Amino acid sequence: MKTVPGFTLRPLGKEFIITAENIRQINFNRMISLNESAAYLWKEVDGKEFTVESLADLLLERYEVDRETALRDSEAIAAKWKEAGIATD
């Protein structure tokens, strides 16, 4: 899996948003909002190949969670990123 080039993470108050750098990438019907954990993951993998397992490893390094929870959360965020069009297989 890899993030799609042309999207940038930006802070917005206590949350983060993903913005498109190119007008062709903009979907005006949705805004991509990330919480602190998802933003951390995005920063770590942006522009790199990654897997659900590598996302889980990053969560385990930073947060006190068990592997099962980290994998479940990583699967969910990867699916959301693919659905939003900001990550691909």
C-alpha positions in Angstrom: 0.0 0.0 0.0 1.1 3.6 -0.6 -0.2 7.1 -0.1 -1.3 8.8 -3.2 1.0 11.7 -4.2 -0.4 15.2 -4.2 -2.1 15.2 -0.8 -0.8 17.2 2.2 -1.5 16.8 5.9 -2.3 20.1 7.5 -3.3 21.0 11.1 -6.7 22.4 11.8 -7.2 23.2 15.4 -6.8 19.9 17.4 -7.5 17.8 14.3 -5.7 17.4 11.0 -7.0 17.5 7.4 -5.7 16.1 4.2 -5.7 18.7 1.4 -5.2 18.1 -2.4 -2.4 20.0 -4.1 -4.0 19.6 -7.5 -7.6 20.7 -8.5 -8.1 17.2 -10.2 -7.7 15.5 -6.8 -10.3 17.6 -5.0 -13.7 16.1 -4.1 -15.7 19.0 -2.9 -18.3 16.6 -1.4 -16.0 15.4 1.4 -13.2 16.7 3.7 -10.7 14.2 4.9 -10.2 14.7 8.6 -7.7 12.8 10.7 -7.3 12.5 14.5 -3.9 12.7 16.1 -3.1 9.0 15.8 -4.1 8.8 12.1 -2.1 12.0 11.4 0.9 10.4 13.1 0.6 7.3 10.9 0.2 9.5 7.8 3.3 11.4 8.6 5.3 8.2 9.1 4.2 6.5 5.9 3.6 9.3 3.4 5.4 8.6 0.2 6.5 5.1 1.4 5.3 1.6 0.9 3.4 0.3 4.0 1.2 -2.5 5.2 -1.5 -2.9 7.8 1.1 -4.7 9.9 3.6 -1.8 9.6 0.9 0.7 10.6 0.2 -1.5 13.6 3.9 -1.6 14.5 4.0 2.2 14.5 1.0 2.3 16.8 2.7 -0.1 19.2 5.8 2.0 19.2 3.9 5.1 20.2 0.9 4.0 22.2 0.2 1.6 25.0 -2.1 -0.8 23.1 -2.0 -4.5 22.5 -1.2 -5.9 19.0 -4.8 -7.0 18.4 -6.1 -3.5 18.9 -3.3 -2.0 16.9 -4.0 -4.3 14.0 -7.8 -3.7 14.1 -7.2 0.1 14.2 -4.7 -0.1 11.4 -7.0 -2.1 9.2 -9.8 0.4 9.7 -7.6 3.5 8.9 -6.1 1.8 5.8 -9.6 1.0 4.6 -10.7 4.6 5.2 -7.7 6.0 3.4 -8.3 3.7 0.4 -12.0 4.6 0.3 -11.2 8.3 0.4 -8.7 7.8 -2.5 -5.6 9.0 -0.6 -4.0 5.5 -0.4 -3.8 2.6 -2.9 -2.7 -1.0 -2.8 
